[in-house]
Amino acid sequence: MAVESISPTPEDLQKKVYFLLEQLQLMARELPPKYQQRVPCELLSGLANALNDTIFEIVKGLMEIQHVTEKHLFQQRLQLVNKHSMEMQDMLEHTSDPTARQKQRILLQQKHKEELKHTDMKLVLQLDQKVSDQQVTLEKAGVPGFFVTNNPLDVKVQMYLLDFILRLSKYQNNGKEEI
């Protein structure tokens, strides 16, 4: 027996949008005041209208990619720190003169500090690029509030919007409300 696909009626879709808008407004009220004013009702309304299974899947996919990227970058940093520890240990084992050992230790610490600083800057640039890629993806998907920016206030607002979308996607997954 074939199962018929029942498409939602306009009334069902309207209920869904009202439900989403109500939830978004409740979430927005929890934000610190300086961010509340950057999330006007028009933005929340546009977001409520735009949210669908595809947007939820895109956001979940971006989140998974970000977690993998962050783990990978963290591993790179740990490898460098471990390499530094091994270099320091090696130097200490092969330098017997206390004065030479002290000079070598200071030089190695300076070198390691510079290397770590350089690596951290590279890692931050990679994370910034990942944020930009996510902004492009969400903007192309038509998610209101998303555009390429490195303005810290705008990025924080976008982070809040992503949190809202993820929280709403849990309603969908828990069957609390069909979204």
Disulfide bonds with the S-S distance in Angstrom:
none
